[in-house]
Amino acid sequence: MLTVADVEKAQQAWGQGIVEIAAAHDAGADYVQRAQTHVESLYSYDIGPVLFKPTFAAREQFRPTFEGALSYFIGGNSAFSEDKGFAIKSWTNVRFENEDVIISGSTAITMGNYFFTPPNGDEVKVEFTFGYIVDSNGTLRINLHHSSMPASMD
């Protein structure tokens, strides 16, 4: 039975992956391999369609392929020239605040804010919606990821 705690564990793994990609990049380690593992293990591209709309993707705003997702996180793919590598921005922490989690059988949807901490400690708030499916090993995998900056009140 899928639980809110399972979703929170998957979110923690996602946030930790972003921090580990940034740390590997900053240390001159193999951040590309860490990012490949992040996408392979946490997203469901190998199972079926994935709806991914990254925060800062404008020209190629939807990323239905593994290559598109990887490019968003680490950049360097000429097919996605706008990508600067979101996950290599020296993030030191990621935390989620769920507005709610809806569980239906072996799927879950959650929406809320997640906060990215850069080295200076000033958190950056981003809005998210994640959808999850359970793979054949019983692991939650992302099949929907939409994130955006909060609307400006100006």
C-alpha positions in Angstrom: 0.0 0.0 0.0 1.4 3.3 -1.1 1.7 5.9 1.7 2.5 9.6 2.1 5.7 8.5 3.8 6.7 6.7 0.6 6.2 9.9 -1.4 8.2 11.9 1.1 11.0 9.4 0.9 11.0 9.7 -3.0 11.1 13.5 -2.6 14.0 13.3 -0.2 15.9 11.1 -2.7 15.2 13.6 -5.5 16.5 16.5 -3.4 19.5 14.5 -2.3 20.3 13.7 -5.9 20.3 17.4 -6.9 22.7 18.2 -4.0 24.9 15.2 -4.9 25.1 16.3 -8.6 26.0 19.8 -7.5 28.6 18.5 -5.1 30.2 16.2 -7.7 30.3 19.1 -10.2 31.9 21.4 -7.7 34.5 18.8 -6.7 35.4 18.0 -10.3 34.0 14.5 -9.9 31.8 12.6 -12.4 28.6 14.7 -12.1 27.4 13.5 -15.5 27.2 9.9 -14.2 25.5 11.0 -11.0 22.9 13.0 -13.1 22.3 10.0 -15.4 21.7 7.8 -12.3 19.4 10.5 -10.9 17.2 10.5 -14.0 17.3 6.8 -14.6 16.4 5.8 -11.0 13.9 8.5 -10.1 12.0 9.1 -13.4 10.1 6.5 -15.4 11.4 7.2 -18.9 12.2 3.5 -19.2 8.6 2.5 -18.3 6.4 4.9 -20.3 5.7 8.5 -21.0 7.0 11.2 -18.7 5.5 14.7 -18.6 8.4 17.0 -17.5 8.2 20.8 -17.6 11.3 22.2 -15.9 11.3 25.5 -14.2 13.6 27.4 -16.5 12.9 25.7 -19.9 11.4 28.2 -22.3 12.3 27.2 -25.9 12.2 23.5 -25.4 9.8 23.7 -22.5 8.7 20.1 -22.3 11.1 17.2 -21.8 9.5 13.9 -22.8 12.9 12.1 -23.3 15.7 11.0 -21.0 18.1 13.2 -23.0 16.0 16.3 -22.5 15.7 15.7 -18.8 19.4 15.1 -18.4 20.3 18.2 -20.4 18.1 20.3 -18.1 20.0 19.1 -15.1 23.5 19.3 -16.4 23.5 21.3 -19.7 25.9 20.6 -22.5 23.5 19.2 -25.1 23.4 21.3 -28.3 19.8 20.1 -28.9 18.8 22.0 -25.8 21.0 25.1 -26.1 19.1 27.1 -23.4 20.1 24.6 -20.7 22.7 25.9 -18.3 22.5 22.9 -15.9 20.1 23.5 -13.1 21.5 20.8 -10.9 25.1 22.1 -11.1 24.3 25.4 -9.4 26.1 24.5 -6.2 22.9 23.7 -4.3 23.5 22.6 -0.7 20.0 21.5 0.3 16.6 20.9 -1.2 13.4 20.6 1.0 9.8 20.0 0.0 6.7 21.4 1.5 3.7 19.5 0.2 0.3 21.3 -0.1 -1.2 17.8 -0.3 -0.5 14.3 -1.5 -3.2 12.3 -3.3 -2.8 8.6 -3.4 -4.8 6.3 -5.7 -3.8 2.7 -5.8 -0.2 2.5 -7.1 0.0 6.2 -8.2 0.4 9.5 -6.3 0.3 13.1 -7.1 1.7 15.9 -4.9 1.9 19.7 -5.2 3.5 22.3 -3.2 6.7 24.3 -2.9 10.3 23.1 -2.8 13.2 25.2 -1.7 16.7 25.1 -3.1 19.6 26.4 -0.9 22.6 27.9 -2.6 25.9 28.4 -0.8 24.9 31.8 0.5 22.0 30.2 2.4 19.1 32.2 0.8 16.5 29.7 -0.2 14.9 29.9 -3.6 11.2 28.9 -3.6 9.8 27.0 -6.6 6.3 25.6 -7.1 6.0 21.9 -8.1 3.6 19.2 -9.1 5.0 15.6 -9.2 3.2 12.5 -10.2 4.5 9.1 -9.3 4.0 5.5 -10.4 5.3 2.3 -8.7 7.7 0.4 -10.8 8.1 -3.4 -10.9 10.5 -3.3 -8.0 8.0 -1.3 -5.8 10.0 1.9 -6.2 8.2 5.2 -6.8 9.2 6.8 -10.1 8.3 10.2 -11.4 6.0 10.3 -14.5 4.9 13.9 -14.0 7.2 16.8 -13.0 6.0 20.4 -13.5 7.8 23.3 -11.7 7.7 27.0 -12.0 8.7 30.2 -10.2 5.9 31.7 -8.1 3.9 34.4 -9.8 5.1 38.0 -9.2 2.7 40.3 -7.3 4.1 43.4 -9.0 
